[in-house]
Amino acid sequence: MHSCALAVTHKHAYIAGMDTTQRPGDPADTLSSETEAERQCRLAREAEGIARARASIAAGYYATSAEVKTWIDSLGTDTPLPVPYPRHPRPR
């Protein structure tokens, strides 16, 4: 486990911080101030999350595409649904 922590103070703060590559036409002040150490910490967290997801899938658990679509469609509405967590054993 790495010794870095993520504190989300705004629901869009993490997503906005993920894309730090400057695109043509981006003003210079829109770039992230992520240091190399913070970048390495973020990449380590992301790698750990991917490993956990792969282990969950390997163990046979998943959320159905219908559950995910329903959740996505609820975002931005007055009644957003909770994130669908893997709970269905994968057919073998």
C-alpha positions, -999 to +999 in steps of 0.1 A: +000+000+000+012+035-008+014+063+017-007+088-002-043+097+003-071+112-018-095+136-003-124+145-025-138+179-015-159+184-046-175+156-065-158+167-098-124+175-084-108+141-089-121+137-125-109+172-134-074+164-120-071+132-140-066+148-174-035+169-171-023+168-208-025+202-225-045+202-257-041+227-286-059+259-277-059+253-239-048+284-220-017+279-198-036+285-166-058+255-170-029+230-165-028+210-133-002+219-108+004+182-101+040+176-090+059+146-102+056+130-067+018+136-068+017+121-103+035+090-092+012+087-062-019+091-084-006+065-109+001+041-080-035+045-067-049+040-102-028+008-107-040-005-073-077+002-083-072-016-116-057-046-098-086-047-074-111-046-103-093-073-122-093-095-090-130-089-086-137-100-122-114-130-118-133-140-087-165-139-108-182-107-097-195-080-120-223-054-123-245-059-154-244-034-183-280-026-176-272-016-140-244+005-152-264+022-179-293+029-155-268+044-131-252+066-158-286+078-170-294+088-134-264+111-131-272+148-132-309+141-123-327+150-091-325+114-080-290+100-089-286+063-081-258+048-060-229+033-079-237-003-089-212-026-072-203-060-085-225-086-069-235-110-096-215-142-100-203-145-135-218-175-154-192-202-160 
